C-alpha cells in the first residue's frame, strides 16, 4: 500500500491538492460543527465530551484528502475506461459529503424554513450526527481500499 501512496503523491500537484482539500474541508467542518468561532475573533474550543466528534472530523477530512487525489490520479491515468472509474470516485464524494452534515447554525436556519418536517430532519441529524460520520469514515475507507487495489492492478504499481 505504501508503494501506491508514494507513487501517486510523488507528484507535488497531488500533494498540494490533498493539502488544500484537508485544510478547506477541516476548517469548514470545524466552523459548521462549532469547534471554531469566527466572531468576535477567531477562536477554537472543544467542549468537554465533544472530543470524539472532533476526532471523527479530523479522520474524515484526512481520509477525504487522501482518497480524492488518488481517484483523480486514477482518472487521469485511465481516461479510456470510464466504467471502472465511477465506483470509488462516487464513494469518496458521498463519504465526504456525508461527513459534512453537521447541525450548526446553518442547520437551524435551513430547517426552520420547512416547519415540522424541518424540525424532524434537524432532530434526526442532531441525534445521529456521530453514527453518520462513522458511516462516512467507513465508506471512505472502502473507497481507499478499492482505489489502492485498482491502482495496483490497472496501473501495475507494485
RAWOMO-V361771 format. One record per backbone hydrogen bond with DSSP energy under -1.0 kcal/mol. CO is the residue of the C=O (numbers start at 1). NH is the residue of the N-H. E is the energy in kcal/mol with one decimal. If there is no record, write none. Layout:
# RAWOMO-V361771
CO|NH|E / CO|NH|E
This chain:
# RAWOMO-V361771
1|5|-1.9 / 2|6|-2.4 / 3|7|-2.3 / 4|8|-2.7 / 5|9|-2.6 / 11|15|-1.2 / 12|16|-2.4 / 13|17|-2.3 / 14|18|-2.4 / 15|19|-2.3 / 16|20|-2.4 / 17|21|-2.4 / 18|22|-2.4 / 19|23|-2.5 / 20|24|-2.5 / 21|25|-2.5 / 22|26|-2.4 / 23|27|-2.4 / 24|28|-2.4 / 25|29|-2.6 / 26|30|-2.4 / 27|31|-2.1 / 28|32|-2.5 / 29|33|-2.2 / 30|35|-3.0 / 30|36|-1.7 / 31|34|-1.0 / 35|45|-3.1 / 37|43|-2.3 / 43|37|-3.5 / 47|50|-2.2 / 50|54|-1.7 / 51|55|-2.6 / 52|56|-2.5 / 53|57|-1.8 / 54|58|-2.0 / 55|59|-2.5 / 56|60|-2.5 / 57|61|-2.4 / 58|62|-2.2 / 59|63|-2.5 / 60|64|-2.2 / 61|65|-2.5 / 62|66|-1.1 / 63|67|-2.8 / 64|68|-2.1 / 67|71|-2.3 / 68|72|-2.1 / 69|73|-2.4 / 70|74|-2.2 / 71|75|-2.4 / 72|76|-2.4 / 73|77|-2.1 / 74|78|-2.6 / 82|86|-1.3 / 85|89|-1.3 / 86|90|-2.4 / 87|91|-2.0 / 88|92|-2.1 / 89|93|-2.1 / 90|94|-2.5 / 91|95|-2.3 / 92|96|-1.9 / 93|97|-2.2 / 94|98|-2.8 / 95|99|-1.5 / 98|101|-1.0 / 100|102|-2.0 / 104|108|-1.4 / 105|109|-1.7 / 106|110|-2.6 / 107|111|-2.7 / 108|112|-1.6 / 111|114|-1.1 / 114|117|-1.0 / 115|119|-2.1 / 116|120|-2.1 / 117|121|-2.3 / 118|122|-2.7 / 119|123|-2.4 / 120|124|-2.3 / 121|125|-2.5 / 122|126|-2.4 / 123|127|-2.4 / 124|128|-2.2 / 128|132|-1.7 / 129|133|-1.9 / 130|134|-2.5 / 131|135|-2.4 / 132|136|-2.1 / 133|137|-2.3 / 134|138|-2.2 / 135|139|-2.5 / 136|140|-2.5 / 137|141|-2.1 / 138|142|-2.2 / 139|143|-2.2 / 140|144|-2.3 / 141|145|-2.4 / 142|146|-2.6 / 143|147|-2.0 / 144|148|-2.5 / 145|149|-2.5 / 146|150|-2.5 / 147|151|-2.4 / 148|152|-2.0 / 149|153|-2.0 / 150|154|-2.9
